[in-house]
Amino acid sequence: MTELLYQTDAYMKTTTARIIGVDEEQNAVLLDKTIFYPGGGGQPADTGKLTDTATGLVSVVKTVKRGNLHVIEGQLPQLGAEVLCEIDWHTRYKLMRTHTALHVLCGVIWHTFGASVTGGNMEPLKGRMDFEFERMQKELVQEIDQLINEAAAKAYPVKTEILPRAEAFEIPDLIRTKVNLLPEGIEQVRTVEIVGLDLQACGGTHLKNTSEIGRINVTDYKSKGGINKRLYIELDA
């Protein structure tokens, strides 16, 4: 019921929307459209505020994936009210840079070393990703650091598409994680392509071009047991 505007334009900072549902138990509202990413794939949910255009009430929100609910801190707007939605853009843009950097890392490692992803997580300007490497050593980490920065500097365009499930799964290597995390009930699959480098299923928010990432620093690496190796990255502010 909710149009997910963040899926097609991650750069939208504000929009107007209408309250189409109210959950008093969770102190939350359902909107007819939203720019708030509800979290997932290691990316935290957006925060921000809703302003009731009739009363001037400003409410700080957090978003939850289940039901696309926007949880309010304060008085709930009325059903049918028009609200101005504003995300915390300062944090969102840092997460877009971080998430896109992790896709660069994933693409470089997949094409160079053929290693699958086994996990990942992020916060603004920091992230970690786990890969199937039998060995991880300083020289390899330094090589990866150089390769991902060379790739990001090539200014690859980034584009998204929403495809029927059957069509999406015809794309080779669409799922980069060791385990397919897309439930059978998902009929449409959103893909994120760093054109010329990486193409995979992803629901998160990304940059338009890898040139916006800035310097990516591989800051640490650890063995998480067996052939599971973890790389940590940080981006320059």
C-alpha positions as CSV (number, residue, x, y, z in Angstrom):
1,M,0.0,0.0,0.0
2,T,3.0,2.3,0.5
3,E,4.9,3.7,-2.5
4,L,8.6,3.2,-1.6
5,L,10.2,6.3,-3.1
6,Y,13.6,5.5,-1.7
7,Q,13.8,2.5,-4.0
8,T,13.9,4.6,-7.1
9,D,15.4,7.9,-5.8
10,A,17.7,7.7,-2.9
11,Y,18.4,11.4,-3.1
12,M,14.9,12.5,-2.1
13,K,15.3,14.4,1.2
14,T,11.7,15.6,1.6
15,T,8.2,14.7,0.3
16,T,4.6,15.2,1.3
17,A,2.6,12.1,2.2
18,R,-0.8,11.2,3.6
19,I,-1.5,9.2,6.7
20,I,-3.4,6.0,5.6
21,G,-3.1,4.0,8.8
22,V,-2.6,4.6,12.5
23,D,-1.2,2.0,14.9
24,E,-1.8,3.4,18.4
25,E,-0.2,0.4,20.2
26,Q,3.1,1.1,18.5
27,N,2.5,4.8,18.2
28,A,3.1,4.6,14.5
29,V,1.6,5.7,11.2
30,L,1.4,4.2,7.7
31,L,2.0,6.6,4.8
32,D,0.8,6.4,1.2
33,K,4.4,7.0,0.2
34,T,7.7,7.2,2.0
35,I,11.3,8.2,1.6
36,F,12.3,6.5,4.9
37,Y,14.4,3.3,4.4
38,P,13.3,0.8,7.0
39,G,16.6,-0.9,7.4
40,G,17.9,-4.2,6.1
41,G,20.9,-5.8,4.4
42,G,23.1,-4.5,7.1
43,Q,22.0,-0.9,6.5
44,P,20.4,0.9,9.5
45,A,16.9,2.4,9.2
46,D,16.4,6.1,8.4
47,T,15.3,8.6,11.1
48,G,14.0,12.1,10.6
49,K,10.7,13.9,11.2
50,L,7.1,14.3,10.1
51,T,5.4,17.7,10.2
52,D,1.6,17.7,10.3
53,T,0.8,20.4,7.7
54,A,-2.5,21.2,9.4
55,T,-1.4,21.7,13.0
56,G,2.4,22.2,12.6
57,L,3.1,19.3,14.9
58,V,6.7,18.0,14.4
59,S,7.3,14.3,15.3
60,V,10.7,12.5,15.2
61,V,10.4,9.1,13.7
62,K,12.1,5.8,13.4
63,T,11.1,3.3,10.7
64,V,10.4,-0.4,10.9
65,K,10.4,-2.8,8.0
66,R,7.4,-4.8,9.2
67,G,4.4,-3.1,7.7
68,N,6.4,0.0,6.6
69,L,5.4,1.7,9.9
70,H,6.8,5.0,10.9
71,V,7.1,5.1,14.7
72,I,6.4,8.5,16.2
73,E,7.9,10.1,19.4
74,G,5.0,12.2,20.4
75,Q,1.4,12.8,19.5
76,L,0.1,10.8,16.5
77,P,-1.2,12.8,13.5
78,Q,-4.8,12.1,12.5
79,L,-5.8,9.5,9.9
80,G,-5.9,11.3,6.5
81,A,-3.6,14.1,7.6
82,E,-1.1,15.4,5.1
83,V,2.5,15.4,6.5
84,L,5.8,16.7,5.4
85,C,8.4,14.0,5.6
86,E,12.1,14.8,6.1
87,I,14.9,12.3,6.5
88,D,18.1,12.8,8.4
89,W,20.0,13.5,5.2
90,H,23.4,14.0,6.9
91,T,23.3,10.4,8.2
92,R,21.5,8.9,5.1
93,Y,24.2,10.2,2.7
94,K,27.0,8.8,4.8
95,L,25.2,5.4,4.7
96,M,24.8,5.7,0.9
97,R,28.5,6.2,0.6
98,T,29.2,3.3,2.9
99,H,26.8,0.9,1.2
100,T,28.1,1.7,-2.2
101,A,31.7,1.3,-1.0
102,L,30.8,-2.2,0.3
103,H,29.4,-3.1,-3.2
104,V,32.6,-1.9,-4.7
105,L,34.5,-4.2,-2.3
106,C,32.1,-7.0,-3.0
107,G,32.5,-6.6,-6.8
108,V,36.2,-6.3,-6.8
109,I,36.7,-9.4,-4.6
110,W,34.1,-11.4,-6.6
111,H,35.7,-10.7,-9.9
112,T,39.3,-10.8,-8.7
113,F,39.3,-13.7,-6.3
114,G,35.9,-15.4,-6.8
115,A,35.0,-15.2,-3.1
116,S,31.4,-15.2,-1.9
117,V,30.0,-12.9,0.8
118,T,29.0,-14.6,4.1
119,G,27.9,-11.5,6.0
120,G,28.1,-7.8,6.5
121,N,27.0,-4.8,8.5
122,M,27.5,-1.0,8.4
123,E,27.1,2.3,10.2
124,P,27.8,5.8,8.8
125,L,31.2,5.8,7.2
126,K,32.2,2.4,8.6
127,G,31.4,-1.2,7.6
128,R,32.5,-4.8,7.6
129,M,32.1,-7.6,5.2
130,D,32.9,-11.3,5.5
131,F,34.1,-13.4,2.6
132,E,35.1,-17.0,1.8
133,F,38.8,-16.8,1.9
134,E,41.0,-19.6,3.0
135,R,43.8,-17.3,3.9
136,M,44.0,-13.6,4.7
137,Q,47.3,-11.7,5.1
138,K,48.6,-8.2,5.2
139,E,49.8,-8.2,1.6
140,L,46.4,-9.4,0.3
141,V,44.6,-6.7,2.3
142,Q,46.9,-4.0,0.9
143,E,46.2,-5.3,-2.6
144,I,42.4,-5.2,-2.0
145,D,42.7,-1.6,-0.6
146,Q,44.4,-0.5,-3.7
147,L,42.0,-2.3,-6.1
148,I,38.8,-1.0,-4.5
149,N,40.1,2.6,-4.5
150,E,41.2,2.3,-8.1
151,A,37.7,1.0,-8.9
152,A,35.8,3.7,-7.1
153,A,37.9,6.4,-8.7
154,K,36.8,5.2,-12.2
155,A,33.5,7.0,-11.5
156,Y,31.2,4.0,-12.4
157,P,27.6,5.0,-12.7
158,V,25.2,3.2,-10.3
159,K,21.7,2.3,-11.4
160,T,18.8,0.4,-9.9
161,E,16.0,-1.7,-11.4
162,I,13.0,-3.5,-10.1
163,L,12.5,-6.8,-12.0
164,P,10.1,-9.7,-11.9
165,R,11.6,-12.5,-9.8
166,A,11.9,-14.9,-12.7
167,E,13.7,-12.3,-14.9
168,A,16.0,-11.3,-12.0
169,F,17.1,-14.8,-11.3
170,E,18.2,-15.3,-14.9
171,I,21.1,-12.8,-14.1
172,P,24.2,-14.9,-13.4
173,D,25.6,-14.5,-9.9
174,L,22.8,-12.1,-8.8
175,I,22.9,-13.4,-5.2
176,R,26.4,-12.8,-3.8
177,T,25.7,-14.0,-0.3
178,K,26.5,-17.6,0.5
179,V,22.8,-18.1,1.4
180,N,20.0,-16.8,-0.7
181,L,18.2,-14.2,1.5
182,L,15.3,-13.6,-0.8
183,P,12.1,-15.4,0.5
184,E,10.1,-17.3,-2.0
185,G,7.2,-14.9,-1.6
186,I,9.1,-11.9,-3.0
187,E,7.7,-11.4,-6.5
188,Q,9.8,-8.4,-7.5
189,V,13.6,-8.1,-7.0
190,R,15.4,-4.8,-6.8
191,T,18.9,-4.9,-8.4
192,V,21.7,-2.5,-7.9
193,E,24.3,-2.3,-10.7
194,I,27.7,-0.5,-10.5
195,V,27.9,-0.5,-14.3
196,G,31.0,-2.3,-15.4
197,L,31.8,-3.7,-12.0
198,D,29.0,-5.3,-10.0
199,L,25.4,-6.4,-10.3
200,Q,23.4,-7.9,-7.4
201,A,20.1,-7.9,-5.6
202,C,19.9,-5.3,-2.9
203,G,17.2,-3.2,-1.3
204,G,19.4,-0.5,0.2
205,T,20.1,3.1,-0.8
206,H,23.1,3.9,-3.0
207,L,25.0,6.8,-4.7
208,K,24.5,7.7,-8.4
209,N,28.3,7.3,-9.0
210,T,31.2,5.7,-7.3
211,S,33.1,9.0,-7.5
212,E,31.0,10.2,-4.6
213,I,32.4,7.6,-2.2
214,G,35.8,9.2,-1.5
215,R,38.7,7.3,-0.1
216,I,38.0,3.8,1.2
217,N,40.4,2.6,3.9
218,V,40.6,-1.1,4.7
219,T,41.4,-0.7,8.4
220,D,41.5,-4.2,9.8
221,Y,41.0,-7.9,9.0
222,K,40.2,-10.9,11.1
223,S,39.6,-14.6,10.7
224,K,36.2,-15.6,11.8
225,G,36.9,-19.4,11.6
226,G,37.4,-21.8,8.8
227,I,37.4,-20.0,5.5
228,N,35.4,-17.0,6.8
229,K,37.5,-13.8,6.8
230,R,36.3,-10.4,7.8
231,L,37.4,-7.0,6.3
232,Y,36.7,-3.7,8.0
233,I,36.5,-0.4,6.0
234,E,36.2,3.2,6.9
235,L,35.5,6.2,4.6
236,D,37.1,9.6,4.9
237,A,34.6,12.1,6.3
